[in-house]
């Protein structure tokens, strides 16, 4: 972890002094005559950005003051209240912004106290209270809203510089460093921003967050499933921003079905009849802020609406008894059929009050014994047959 040791000198740049003239003395101070151990903190950047974007407010997280924050100008300020922190956040700009913090820091969330001893603790806190880290924000917006203009240099977890020349090399670095790794760029870098079709020079994480905050990212697609019959289902798209998303597409088992959304004057609904088995239903969308596209899928198991007929055979020589053996045998009407050389020789209808059995004396030959039924859910009918050779 990179640490910067700063000794505060009150003869700061005129611009910095003017910047803080509006602050209340009790809320924000310049520590005097102290040597303060400041850690450059990506987690702090993420936390402050969450306040800027209103992903969290200071009523949800109670900071135990005072805390010391550092600006990129090497000025350190002591924050003693929420008002002082908010004033410092609002005072940030591309040329002057908060970059570091003095650990340890204590916070309270959901009546639980967190003592942050270092950057790793701060990252864990963001995960604990469900705030986006810079890694998650970067993953959501990179290649959807902007591309990196290579080469770029990042600092890995061992604090070593790694030169990156392609998307593949960047992906390899992220995989090697693991999911907890937070991308620490060596600035300046350049971004190719899709919406404006321009290249922007990024000099800090503050600049990077400005670009990422202007990216809506991919819509969080979702839909619900309602069975209409055993094989017919209705799917209702339901997700934030559905009434403003220009277009999205429905797919079944990887095959395009139809387009939906505002420009199609769609009803955000799909109704389909399925064959029995496993199916995958997806909706997919691509927007200017989601160049790679996004999708949401659900698996659907469609059961055969026809009864799964079966029976067991008992007997020997030429006399046999067949007993129906399926779940609905006492609920539906079905028929026994015996034939030889495709010629029917006998049949018997069974109902809910029947004994579910058929006994028959056979002559030598090859017979086919079948169960057959038609139901409201299975109008095409279904059967189960076996061959029987009688000597």
N, C-alpha and C positions, 0 to 999 in steps of 0.2 A: 504494500500500500504506500503510495507516495504521500509524504508529509512535507509541509512547508512551515518553517519556523520563522515567524515574523515578530519584529519589535515595533510597536506602534509609535509613530512620530506624528505629532499633531500638525506639523507643517506639511499637510497633504496638498494635493492638487486643488486649485481653486474650485474646479468643477465639482469635486467630491464634497467639499465643504458646503457649497451652495445646495447640493443635492439633499443634504440632511438638515438644512435650516428649518424645514417645516416640521421636523419630528419633535415630539414632546420629550423633554429631558428625562422624565421618569420612565419612558418607554424604550429609549434607544440612546446609547452612550458610546463614546470612543474610549476604550480602556486606556489608562495612562500608565506608562512606566512598567508594563508587564511584558513578559515573554510568553507568548501563547502558542500552543502546539495545534496547528490547524491541519486537518486532513481534507484533501480534495475529495469531494463526495458526489458520485453519480446518483446515489440513493437520495441525497439531499436535493439534487436537481429534479429528480422524479417527484419527490414529496412536494416541493414548491410548485412544480408544474401542475400537480393534482389540485392544489389550492387555486391556481390561476384558472384552470379549466373547470373549476367547481365540481370536480370529482369527489372532493371531500371539503368539509369546512372545519373550522377550529372548534366548533361545538362538539364535533365527533371525536376529536383527538385533543386531549389536554396536555400541553407542553409545560414541563416544570421549568420555570425561568429562575435565574437568567441563563441565556445561552450566548455563545460567541460565534458569529458568522464572519466569513471573509469574502471580500469582493475581489474580482480579477485585477483590481488596481493595487492590491496588497494592503487595502484598508480593512481593518477589523472593527466590527461594531458589536457592542453588547446589547442584546435584546432582552427586555424585561417584561414584556407583555404581548398579548395577541395583537394589540393595536400597533405596537412597534414593529412586529414581524410583518403585518400586512402593509405597513408604510414602506418597509424595505423591499417587499416584493413588488409593490406598485412602482417603486422608484427605479426598477431595473430597466436596462436598455441594452441594445446590441454592443455598446461600448463599455457599459458598466453593469455588472451583474454578479450575483452571489455564486461562489464556486466551492466554498469549503466551510467546515464546521469543526468546532473543538469537541472532541469526545472526552468523557462520557456525557450522554444526554438522556434524560428520563422523560417518558411520555406515559399518559394513561389513556387507554381505549377499552370500552366495554368493561369498565371497573377493574381492568387489569393493568398493572404497572409494568412497563418495559424499560429496562436500563440498557441503553445502546453503548457498548464499549468500543465498537469499531464499525467499519463499513459493512462487514458481513452481517452484523446484528441489525443494521439499518435496512439492508436488503431483505432480511428475514421478516422484519416488521412490516414492510410493504406487502409481502406475501400474506402475512397473518391478517392484515386489515383489508386485504383484497384491493390493493392499489397497483396500478400498472408500473412496472419497472421500465427503465429506458430500453432494456432488451425486448420486452414485450411490445412496447410502442414501435420500436424499430422493425421488429419482425412483422408487425401488422401493416406498416406503411411502405417499407422497402420493396421495390419492384411493383407495388400497387400504385404509389403516388410519385415515386422518384427512383432514379437509379444513381448509384455512385459513379463518379467519373474517376476511373483508375489512372494511376496507382494511388492507393491510400495506405496509411500506416496505422496500426492499432497496437495498444499495449496489452499483452496477454496477462494471465493470472500470476505469472512469475515476474511481472514488471519488465518484460523484455519486448522490444519493438519487433513487430511482425509486418513485413511488407506484403501487401495484397494487390494482385494485378487483375483478378477475375472474380466473378460471382462464385465460381467453383472453389477457389481458394478461400473466399470468405466463408462459404458454407462449411468447408473442411475445418477452418479455425473454430467456428462456433460449435461444431460437433466435438472437436477435440477438447475444447475448454469446458463443455457441459452446459446444462440448462441454467445454472446459476451465474454463468459468466455475463458480465455487463460490458458492452462494447465501448472501449475507451479510445477514441480517435486522437491521433496527433494532428491538430489543426494547424493551418486551414485545410479543408477538403472542399471538393466541388460536387454539387448535386445537379443532376438533370431532372428538372421538375416537369412532370407530364402536363399538368393543367395549364401552366403558363408557357410551356414549350421553351423554357429558358434554362440556362445554367446559373446556379447561384453559388457564391462563395460562402462557406460556412466556417466561421472563426471560433465557435464555441458550442457547447451543449445547449446554451440558451438559444443560439441561432438554429440549431438542429431541431429543438423542440418547437420553435416557431413554424418551421416547415411541417413538422409532423402534426401539430395542432390544427393546421389548415387543411389537413387531409381527413376526410370523413371515413376513409377506410372502407372495408367491405361490409355490406349489410349483414346483419345477423339473421339469416334466413331460418324459417321454421314453418312447420305445418302440423295440423292435427289430423287424426284418422277416425272415420266413423263407418262402421260396417252397416250396410243397408240390407244385404242378404248374406248367405254363406260365402258367395263368390263376388259380390258387388260391393265396392267401397267408395266412399267420398272422402276427398282430401281437401282441407281448407287451409290455405296459406295464412299465417298469422305471425307477424314479426314487426318490430319497430320500423317506421318509415315506409310501410307497405303502400300507403296512399300517395307517396311521392316517388317511389322507385319506378323509373320509366318502363323497364321490361325485365322479365325473368322467364325461364323456360322450365317446363315439366318433362321429366324423363322416367320411363319405366324399363327396368332391366337394361339400362344403357342406351335405350332407343328414344329419340325425341318424340314427344307426343303433341305438345302445343306450347305457344307463347302466351304469357299472361302479363298483367301490369297495366300502368296508366295509359301508355300509348296504344295499347291493344284494346282498351276499354273492357278489360277482362273482369271476371267475377271472382278472381283469386281462388278458384275452386276447380277441382278435377274429379270426375266420376268415371270409374272404369269397372269392367267385369274381368275377372281373372280366372285362369285355369288353376287347378289345385297345384300346390307346391310353394317354393320359396321365391319371393320377388323383392326387388329393390326399387323404391320410389324416391326420386330426387327432384329438388328444385335447384336451379343454377342461375347465377347472375353475374354480369360484368358491367362495371361502371368506370367513369374517368378516374375515380379514386380507388378503384379495385381492378387494376389492369390485368392481373392474373386470373381474376374471377374467383368466385366462391360458391360453395354448394352446401346443401343440407339433405341428408338421406335417412330413410328409415327402412328397416327390413319388415316384410309382411309375409306371414305364413298363412296360406289359404288352404283350408281343409277341403277334402273332397266332399261335396254335399250329398253324394250317394252313400247309402249304407255299405259298409265293408262286409259283404256277405261271406259266410263260411259255414261249413258243416263238418262233422266227424263221421267216420264209417266204422261200423261194427258188424261182425258176422263171419261166416266161413262157408266154403264150398259155393252154394248157389243162393243162399238166403242171407240178405244183408239189411241192416237198419241204419238209416242216416238221420242224424240229429243236428238241427240247426244250432250254430254256435257263433252268434254275433250280437252286438249290444242291443239292437232294436228289435230282436226277434219277437218280443211280447208286445210291440207297439205298432207294427206295420203289417200290411197284407203282402204276402209274397207267394211264390209258386214253385213247387217242385216239378221238375221235368226230367223224364228219362227217355232217351232215344238210342236207336241203333242204326248205324250207317246214315245218320242225319234224319232218320224217320222217327217221329215221335211215337212212343208206344204207351205212355201213360203220363198223367200230370195230376197234381193235387194242390189246391189253394189252401194256404194257412193264414189264419188271422190271429188277433190278440188272444182269442179264446182257444186256439188250437194247442196240440201237444208238441208242435215243432219237430215232429218225427215223420219219417216215411220208411215203411218196410216193404220189401219186394222180393219175390222169388224169381230168379233169373234162369234162363236157358244159356247154354254155351254161346259165347260171342263177345264182341267188344262194344261196351255201352258208354254213353256219356250221361252223367248225372249232374243236373244243374239246379241252382237256385236262381230265381229271377224276380225283380221287383221294380216298380215305378212309384215315385213319390212326388209330392208337390215340389220339393227342392231338387228332385232328380227326374225330371219329366222324360229324359231320353232313355231312362232305364239302365239297370246294371245287373250283372250276373256273376255267378261263381260256379265253375264246372270242374269235374274231375273225370278221367277215363277209368273204366273198370273192365278188366279182362276176366271173363268167367270161363273156366275150362269145362 
